Amino acid sequence: MAAKYVYFFGNGKAEGKAELKNLLGGKGANLAEMTSIGLPVPAGFTITTEVCTEFYKNNQNYPQGLKAEVEANLKQVEELMGKRFGDPKNPLLVSVRSGARASMPGMMDTILNLGLNDTTVQGVIAQSGDERFAYDAYRRFVQMYSDVVMGMSKEILEHLLEGKKEERGVHLDTELTAVDWKELVGKFKAKIKETLGQAFPEDPQEQLWGAIGAVFGSWMNQRAITYRKLNNIPADWGTAVNVQSMVFGNMGNDCATGVAFTRDPSTGEDYFYGEYLVNAQGEDVVAGIRTPQPINKAKKKDGDLPAMEDVLPECYAQLAKIRGILEKHYKDMQDIEFTIEKGKLYMLQTRNGKRTAPAAIKIAVDMVREGLIDEKAAVLRVAPNQLDQLLHPSLDPKAAKKVIAKGLPASPGAVCGEVVFTADEAEAAAKTGHKVILVRVETSPEDIHGMHAAQGILTARGGMTSHAAVVARGMGKCCVAGCGDIKVDYKAEQFVAKDGTVVKKGDRITLDGSNGEVMLGEVPTVAPQMTGDFRTLMVWVDKFRRLKVRTNADTPQDSKVAREFGAEGIGLCRTEHMFFEADRIAAVREMILAEDIEGRKKALTKILPMQKSDFIGIFREMKGLPVTIRLLDPPLHEFLPHEEKDIESLATTMGVTVQTLKHKVEFLHEFNPMLGHRGCRLGLTFPEIYDMQVQAIMEAACELNKNEGFSIIPEIMIPLVAVVKELKTLKDNAIRVCDEVIGRYGVKVEYLIGTMIELPRAALTADELATEAEFFSFGTNDLTQTTFGLSRDDAGKFLPFYVENGLLEEDPFVTLDQSGVGQLVRMGCEKGRATRPNIKLGICGEHGGDPASVIFCHKVGLDYVSCSPFRVPIARLAAAHAALEEKK
Amino acid sequence: MAAKYVYFFGNGKAEGKAELKNLLGGKGANLAEMTSIGLPVPAGFTITTEVCTEFYKNNQNYPQGLKAEVEANLKQVEELMGKRFGDPKNPLLVSVRSGARASMPGMMDTILNLGLNDTTVQGVIAQSGDERFAYDAYRRFVQMYSDVVMGMSKEILEHLLEGKKEERGVHLDTELTAVDWKELVGKFKAKIKETLGQAFPEDPQEQLWGAIGAVFGSWMNQRAITYRKLNNIPADWGTAVNVQSMVFGNMGNDCATGVAFTRDPSTGEDYFYGEYLVNAQGEDVVAGIRTPQPINKAKKKDGDLPAMEDVLPECYAQLAKIRGILEKHYKDMQDIEFTIEKGKLYMLQTRNGKRTAPAAIKIAVDMVREGLIDEKAAVLRVAPNQLDQLLHPSLDPKAAKKVIAKGLPASPGAVCGEVVFTADEAEAAAKTGHKVILVRVETSPEDIHGMHAAQGILTARGGMTSHAAVVARGMGKCCVAGCGDIKVDYKAEQFVAKDGTVVKKGDRITLDGSNGEVMLGEVPTVAPQMTGDFRTLMVWVDKFRRLKVRTNADTPQDSKVAREFGAEGIGLCRTEHMFFEADRIAAVREMILAEDIEGRKKALTKILPMQKSDFIGIFREMKGLPVTIRLLDPPLHEFLPHEEKDIESLATTMGVTVQTLKHKVEFLHEFNPMLGHRGCRLGLTFPEIYDMQVQAIMEAACELNKNEGFSIIPEIMIPLVAVVKELKTLKDNAIRVCDEVIGRYGVKVEYLIGTMIELPRAALTADELATEAEFFSFGTNDLTQTTFGLSRDDAGKFLPFYVENGLLEEDPFVTLDQSGVGQLVRMGCEKGRATRPNIKLGICGEHGGDPASVIFCHKVGLDYVSCSPFRVPIARLAAAHAALEEKK
C-alpha cells in the first residue's frame, strides 16, 4: 500500500487528529483536531513530515504520488469553499505554512495570499469589491514570495515601497491607494525580473509548488538549524506543510486578526489574554510592527486602544466560548491565532502555549484544583529547567533605582548588563565573559544567537506576542518589549530615554521583566520568593521522586538557603573556600611557606578552630542531615599571589623576603594544575593538613552531638583518588584522628569515609576503591575534563565552535555526556555495588542540577544528586519527572 | 601433618634441591643441589622462606615446632663435622646467612663465626693452633653480631679498633697481634654493655636464635625494601636462613677465599673469571676493602698480584673442574663463592651469574652453539630491558678526550655528568633534572638510591665483584670501580686524579664503563655497534614473535637508525618537531600571528614545500614500510616565546609591535595546555593547517610512487579525538585534499586515515570511532595522563613519593598501568574490532619500548608497538618473550 502523504481538514471533518502531531506537525494536527470538534477552521490540507524526511533523504525530490494527492485535496478545498484555484472570476487563495512537531516560533517561512496573479486579482476585486485590498494582498504576496521562495533580498522591494511613499508624500502604508499598490506590483515584478533574471511566476500551480518547496527548504535554513540546536530538536523530525484557504483580516473595519492565550502566559492567571489588530493580516501582530490592542477590557490600561470586547462584541463572545472548549478539550493552556473576515471568526491555530515558570506552576496547580488534570500530570507539565527563572533573583524592593523608561513586562526576571545593539556584538561580548543587554528596535529570527547570549532583551517596538517576547519567554530570559519610551540610534550606538538620559553602548542598565521597568546602572537583587503554588507543586514532586537531592554548600548561609529550597543534605562541602576567608588566608600562607612539618603544624593549629567553627555552623543548619565534606582539593599555589606587585606586598606582610616568596611561588608553579599536586596527593605528601581538617570535622560533630543533642554523621570525602592505596592510606589516617577525637570527647559519633570518583581510573577501578570507600560521589566536572581531555578554563576558544557546528550535541559541562562520561559513571556504580552492595552513591558535579543529567542519574540508580542551592528545586522536579517517565 | 621447616644438607646428601628455590631461597636450594651432585659443601641446614612469611604474619613469632627441628638439624651437623656447638674443646662454629628466592646482593645481613665465646675461643685455639686467628675470628664475630643483631652503631667499635692501631703505631689490621685482638674483644664487650645496657650474649644458643631473628628482621629493613621495590620483588616471598658450619679462609697462607664467574660476566667470554684473597674471610672480597687477585693467569695484568693458578695450583685445578660440572648441570653461567681452608676447597654458593647485556647475548648464543640450550631458551635468557645498555651510545673513538684516571671496567656504557659525592646529593640533583656521576671511595647498600639516580658510578676502591660493580651491572648502569688513581676528599667535595687534576663537585666528567677510563669534561658519544652475536640472537627473536615493532621517528636520520635496529615501519611521526626547525619556525609564527584565514594560508604556503621534503626524506628511508604521520598536535602557543625579552626580540624580527605579539601570547595562554586547544581541535578550528599537512604528505607519496617506483601507503593520523564527529569532519577534509592531490599527479596512491586513542572518551567510544577510523594508535602517554588525571610535567613533586611508598607499584609513565589504563586499551581494541574487524591496532606511547608493557600489548592482541629507535630491539625481544611465554 502506498503511503498517505496528505491529510484533509474542513467543514467539521478531518483525516488527521491531535495525536498525529509527529506526522502532521503541531499546527496541522491541531487544525484537524479543531475542525473535528466543530470549531470554525478554513478548509485545507497538510502534507506530512514524512514527505520532508523523504525529500531530504531522496536528494530533495518529492515522493511519487504526492502530486496527485495534493491535486485531489486542493479539489476538495475548492469544492468546500466554492472557489477555484487560479479561477479568474472567483479564485481560491491559500496560505502555505510550515508546521513542525515542536513549535518553532518565527523560525519557518510562511506565504500568504498564494494564487494571486494579474488575472486572479481581478476576481478578488470582483468578489471583495475592494480594489485597494486586492492589490495590497497581491503586493504582500509578491513581497513574501520573492523573499522566501525566490531568495531575493527584502530590502530591494521595501526600498521601492519607501520610494512610492515619498513620491506620494505619505508616511504609512495605509495611506497608499489601490492605484499605488497596483503600480507597485508592476514595479516589484519588473525589479524581480531585473534582479534575479527570472520572472515572477504567474501560474498558481507553479506558485504552490514553489512555496511547498520553500517550506521544506526552510527546514534546513540557518535560523531553523540554530533554533533546533538550542532546543534539542532532531533534524530528522522534518516539518509538515499546511495549505489552507485564506481568510482575510484586512478587508475592512469589520475584519481583524489576533493572537491570544487562554490564560495569562506570564503569570498563569485564569484570564483570557490576547491582542488583536483591526483590518490587518496575521503577520502584522506577530511581527510587532504595529502595537496591538487588547482583546478584552479586564486588563485594559489607560492609553490602550479599544478592546475587541467593545469593538467586535459578538466575535469576542464566540472566541471566549471557544477558549473554554479548547481548554476542556486539550486540558492545557492554549495559544491561539484567529482572523475575523467581515464579522466571521476563523480559528487559524491552537497549540499548548509557552509560558513563564510562575505561569506554568500556577496553571498546573489551578488545573488540578479545577479537576482538569491530576497531580502527576501537573508535575510533568512544568519543565524542570523552567524553574531556573523562578529561582533567579529579583530586584531588591528597598534598593534605590533610577527608572528611565517603561515597556511591556514580556518575560520576567531582573538582570543587569552592558548595552549592545546587535546580536553579533552580544555574542562576542558574552564569549569574553561580559554580561550584556541586547537593545533592538525590534528583534527578528536573525537575532536568536544574540538573544541567547544576552542576559536580557529590550525592544522599542512590538507587543507581548512579538517575536522578542515569545522567544525570550521560551528561553526563560528577561525581556522588556515595546518600550516606546526609548529611541534607538544604531548608528550612534546609543539610545535616548524619554527623560533625556543617553545610554551609550557599554553603559550598564538593569531590566525588570516583571514590570517592564528599565533602570540606569546596576540595581541590587534579592533572592526569589517561593509562592504557595510553587510549594504545593513541590509537595507533589516529592511524592513521586526516588532520587534524593542534596546541595553543594560551603557556608552556613548557603546551607540555610539550600534547606529552604528542600535540600536533603550536603553532597559537597568544599573546605578550600574556607581557606580563602580573610581571617585565615594569612595562616594558610604561613603553612605553605613553612620549611618543615613543624612549621606547617604550627600554622595549621591556628586554622583548626576556624575550620571547626565553620563545620559547627554548617552542621547546625543541616540539623543532622548528611553532610559530605571534601578535604582540601586545590593545589597550594592557588593560595599564593602570582603578580610581582602582590608578591611584594605579601612578602612584607608575611615578614619574608620577596626572593623567598618568589621562589616558593616558582617552586609551586605547575604546567597543568588541573592534573597536578592537588586532592589526595596533597593529603598524602602533607598528611598534617588532612589530619587538621578531620580533627576539625570530628570535634565539631562531637561537640554538637554531645552538647546540643544532634546526631550528626559526617561523611569525610577524599578527593582525586586514582588508586586504592591512596584511599587506604588516607582512610587509615582519618580513622586514627577520628578515633582520637571521639575518645577525647567520650561520645559515640559515627562517620563515613568515602571518595570522589572524578578520574577515569577511579571509575575503572571502582571495584577496588569500594573495598575502602563507604560512599562514592561522582565529581562529574573533573571527570568530564579528564575523560574528554578538556580543560574547562581553556575550552572557551573552541567549545562554542563545537556546539555550533554540531561536533558536540551539548556542552558536556552543562549536560552530562552520557555516551562517554556516562559510561564511566555507570561502570563506577556497577563495580562499586558489586564490591559493597550498600555503598552510597551520589553525584556532586554541576550536572546534579541539570534536568537531563538528573534523569540519567535516576536511571543508573544513584542514591542522590547534589547541586547548587538555587538548582535544588529543579533537581527535585527533574527527579520526579524521571520517576514518572519510568513508570509510563 | 605438620609443615617441614628445616632442610638439611651435608656429606653428599640433601633434603632440598635447586627446584625448591621458592621454599629454600636461592642460596639454600643451590647448597642442597651442590651437595647432591657431590661438590664439597660444608654441612648445614636451611630454615624455609615459609617460616619468614609466617613470622611476619604471626606478629614476629616463630611457628611451633621450629625450635625442635633446628635442634635436630644442628645435631646432624655436629655429627658430620665431629664438633659440638658450644663445646669448649672442639666447638662447632656456624655462619648464619639470609637467602631469598631472588638474589639480593649486599641487601641482607650475614653473621660469621657464630658460636664463639670466651670459653669456645679456647677450643678454636686448641684446634687451629693459632691464637691470633681465633681472636681475630672472635672480634669479627663480636663486631658483626653487635651491629646486625644488637643494633649497635658500627663506628663505635671501629673507633676502638683505630685507637688500638694508633696505640700500637700500625696501619693495617694484619699488623695487630693475638694479644691486641684479645684485648679488643674485651673492650668491645665492655663498650657494648656500656652503650646498649645489655651484655654481649655468651650462650651460643642465644647467639644462634638472635642471628636467625636478625636475618628475618633484615627482610624488612630499609635497604631490602628499596631493593625489592627497584626489582619488583614481592614482600611476601620472604627469605630463608642458612645455618652452615664455618670453614676458614683466614687460617694462614694455605687458606683463601674467592668469588668467580664461570664465564666473563662483563663480555660473556668463555673464560673462568674470578678473584681471590689469600688468608681472608669471604666478606673481605665482596666488601671491596682489599683489592683482590685474579684466580688464573690468562687475564693477569702487569702489577696484579699472583694468580691462584700459581699460588694454589691443586685447588685451582679442582675449582676449574667444578666450573665445568656446574655449567653442565645448571646450563647457565654460574656465580660461585668458595673458601680454601688449609688447602681444602669448599663451595659456599652457586647461582646464575648476573651479567652485562653483551655477556648475556654472547653466553646465550655460545650455549646454543655448544648444544647446552636451544634457540628459544637463548631468547628467553636475555632480559629485554638489559639490551638498553647495549643500545646506549659509546664514546666517539675519534673524539679528543683527556683521560685523568683509569679504574676497573665494572659495568659498560659511556656517560657524562656532574660530579656529586653522596647518594643524597645524587638523588636530589637527579630530581631537578641534572645528570650526575656518583663518586665514592666505595659504595655500600645505603647508597642504592643514589646509584639509581646517577648516570654512572665511580669508586676509588673495590674490585669487579665489589658492591658497586655488582649493583651497577644489575642496574645496567655504567660503572668504573676500584679506581686507585683518584683520591676522594669528601670534606673538600673534590677528588684529585693521579695527574693532579682537581675535580670539584659540579664539574663534569665522562666515564667509559667498557675500559675503565675517567675523562675530564664531556666526551661525544656514537651510536652503539651491533655485534654478530646480537644479530644472531635477533634473528631467533624475530622467528618467535607475532607483534610487529615500529618506531617513533620524526626525521630521515631517526628513520634510518630505527631501520638498522629492525623497525618495521613508523608508528608515530610527529609533524610538530618539523615546525620547530630553524628554517620554518618564522613561517609558523607568521601563520599564528595572521589575523585571518588568508594570512594563515599565505604562511602555510611557505611551510608546505619544507614539510613535503621532510616526508619525502622519511618515506625514502622507510622504503615503502608503513609510516603513520600524526597531524599537528601541540597548542599554538608552544611556538611562541613567553619571556618578555624573547617577545621583544621576536617582535622586531616579525615586524610587529611588541604589544601585538604580547596580546597574541596572552590570548593563546592556557591554564592547562595539556587539556587545551590542541590536536584535532586545532585541525577543526584552523582547517587550513591540516589541509596543508595532508597535501604535503600526499604530494610526497605521489612523487615517490610516481618517480621512484615506491609503493608508499601513508597512514594519516588525527590526534586527540574525543568524539566521532571530530574524526568524521577531519577525515572528510583529508579525503578531499588527498583525492585532489592524487588527481593532480595522476597516480594511484592508497592511504589510510585513523586516529590516536589517547583520551579516555576515545577508548570508551572506540566502537563509534571505528566507523570512521581505519586504524587506531593508542597514545598511552596522554591516555595515562588523562586516566590518572596526572600531568607528566608536574608529577615530579609527588610521583617519586608514590613509587617509594608503594602507593603505585611502578611509574605509570614507564610501565603501562594495566589495571587502569590497560582496561581502556583493552576496551578500545575490543570495541574497535567489533565495529571494524580488520582495523589496524598499535601503540605509540613510550610504553611501546617497555618490556612489561609490550607483553601486555601482545596479550590484548595489538598488531604492533612503536617506540624510540634505540628501544626497537628491546621491543622485538620482549615481543618474542611474550609469544614464547604464551606457548608455555
Interface residues (C-beta under 8 A of the other chain):
Chain A: E670 F671 N672 P673 M674 L675 G676 H677 R681 L684 T685 L720 A722 V723 K725 E726 T729 E758 L759 P760 R761 L764 T765 E768 D782 Q785 T786 T787 F788 G789 L790 S791 D793 D794 A795 K797 F798 F801 Y802 N805 G806 L807 L808 D817 S819 G820 V821 Q823 L824
Chain B: E670 F671 N672 P673 M674 L675 G676 H677 R681 L684 T685 L720 A722 V723 K725 E726 T729 E758 L759 P760 R761 L764 T765 E768 D782 Q785 T786 T787 F788 G789 L790 S791 D793 D794 A795 K797 F798 F801 Y802 N805 G806 L807 L808 D817 S819 G820 V821 Q823 L824
